[in-house]
Amino acid sequence: MASMDEMKQAIVDYLTKAKKSKHYFNDLVNAVKKQYPDVGMREVKKACNALVSDNVVAYFMTGSTTMYTLTSRQGETTTKDDE
């Protein structure tokens, strides 16, 4: 089982390396599961919430869904070509 710090680092690494600036929760779950297959969604959710509390990751709300973005990439937009 991965520690909270390992999951947080996996999420930050994924968000940093990705072309898109905004990601669905399932994208983050899949990124963590690639490194730590035994991790459940609840643990990833707790890691995401901890990153939001630490002001490393921010929520991006479109009205119908909530996405995640690095606070340093909040102003970036995603074009059709980036998706």
N, C-alpha and C positions, 0 to 999 in steps of 0.2 A: 504494500500500500504506500502510495506517495504521501509525503508530508505536505502540509499546507504551503510551505515556502516553495517546494518543488513544483506544485501545481500553479502557484502564482507566477513563478518564473516561466513556466511553459506557456501560460497565457500571454504574458508580456512579450516573450520571444515571438510567438505567433503573430500578435498584433503589430509588432515592430517590422517583421519581415514581409507581411502581406501587402499586396498592391492596393487593395481596398482599404479605406480608412474606417469603415463601419461594418460590424459583423453581428450576425445572429448568435444567440446563445448556443445553438446546436453546433455552429462552426467552432466555438471555443471548446465545447465538450469533445468534439472529434479531434481537435488539436491536442488536447490533454490525453485522450485515450490512445493516440498514436505512441506516446511515450510511456504511458502508464495504463495499460489495458484493464486493470482491475478497479479503476476509479469509477465511482458512480456519479450520476448527474447531481445529486445533492451535495457531494463534496466539491464539485466544480462550481456550483452555485455559491457555496460558502466562500470559495476562493475569489470568485468574481466580486461578491459583495465586500470582501475585505479589501480588494484592490480599489473599489469605488470609495470606501471609507478612507483609504490611504491617499486618495486623490491622484492615483496613477491612471485609473480607467474611469471613464464617464459614461453615463447613459446617453443615448441618442434616441429620442422618441419621435416617431413619424406620425403619431396619432392612432395608428392601428397596431403598431408593434414597437417593441423596445429593442434597440441594438446597443452594442458596446463599441467604444472607441477609446484610443489613448488620449489622455487630456492634451498631450502635445500635438495631436492630429485633429483636434476638434473642428478647426476651421476648414479642413480639406473637404472637397466635394468628390464624389465618385461619378465618373462618366460611364456611359454604356460600354466603352472600350475597356475599362478597368474591370468590369464584372466578370 
